[in-house]
Amino acid sequence: MKLSRLWQPARALFWLMVTFNALSSLCSFGLQTLPLNTAGKLLLGCVALVNVAGGMWAAWLLIKDPIEKN
């Protein structure tokens, strides 16, 4: 398994992974700084976890699939 397969800016899956990771970071920041009630924290926490899972899924697909040469 080569971690260099993660860096494939020509593929849309790479940008999907970056977007998921950025959104989960934004959700984590919101959880720490926004004055939310319990329901809001649960909702934002679940959204953050879904984004983390999506980012991990995209990273796994990038590592698993061979690099496409254009």
C-alpha positions as CSV (number, residue, x, y, z in Angstrom):
1,M,0.0,0.0,0.0
2,K,1.5,3.3,-1.1
3,L,0.4,6.5,0.7
4,S,1.5,8.5,-2.4
5,R,-1.6,7.3,-4.1
6,L,-3.6,9.7,-1.9
7,W,-2.1,12.6,-3.8
8,Q,-4.0,12.6,-7.1
9,P,-5.3,16.1,-7.7
10,A,-6.4,15.2,-11.2
11,R,-9.1,12.9,-9.8
12,A,-12.4,14.2,-8.5
13,L,-12.3,11.6,-5.7
14,F,-9.2,13.4,-4.3
15,W,-11.1,16.7,-4.0
16,L,-14.1,14.9,-2.5
17,M,-11.8,13.5,0.2
18,V,-10.4,17.0,0.8
19,T,-13.9,18.5,1.0
20,F,-15.1,15.8,3.5
21,N,-12.0,16.4,5.7
22,A,-12.5,20.2,5.6
23,L,-16.2,19.9,6.5
24,S,-15.4,17.6,9.4
25,S,-12.8,20.1,10.7
26,L,-15.4,23.0,10.3
27,C,-17.9,20.9,12.2
28,S,-15.4,20.2,15.0
29,F,-14.6,23.9,15.2
30,G,-18.3,24.7,15.4
31,L,-18.8,22.2,18.2
32,Q,-16.1,23.9,20.3
33,T,-17.0,27.5,19.6
34,L,-20.7,27.8,19.1
35,P,-23.1,27.9,22.0
36,L,-25.4,25.0,21.0
37,N,-27.9,23.1,23.0
38,T,-27.7,19.3,23.3
39,A,-29.7,18.6,20.1
40,G,-27.5,21.0,18.1
41,K,-24.3,19.4,19.4
42,L,-25.6,16.0,18.6
43,L,-26.6,17.0,15.1
44,L,-23.3,18.8,14.4
45,G,-21.4,15.9,15.9
46,C,-23.2,13.3,13.7
47,V,-22.5,15.5,10.6
48,A,-18.9,15.6,11.6
49,L,-18.7,11.8,12.0
50,V,-20.4,11.3,8.6
51,N,-17.9,13.6,7.0
52,V,-15.0,11.7,8.6
53,A,-16.4,8.4,7.3
54,G,-16.8,9.9,3.8
55,G,-13.2,11.2,3.9
56,M,-12.0,7.8,5.0
57,W,-14.0,6.0,2.3
58,A,-12.6,8.3,-0.4
59,A,-9.0,7.9,0.9
60,W,-9.5,4.1,0.8
61,L,-10.7,4.2,-2.7
62,L,-7.7,6.4,-3.8
63,I,-5.3,4.0,-2.1
64,K,-6.9,0.9,-3.4
65,D,-7.3,1.9,-7.1
66,P,-4.3,2.3,-9.3
67,I,-3.2,5.7,-10.4
68,E,-4.8,6.7,-13.7
69,K,-2.4,8.1,-16.3
70,N,-3.9,10.7,-18.6
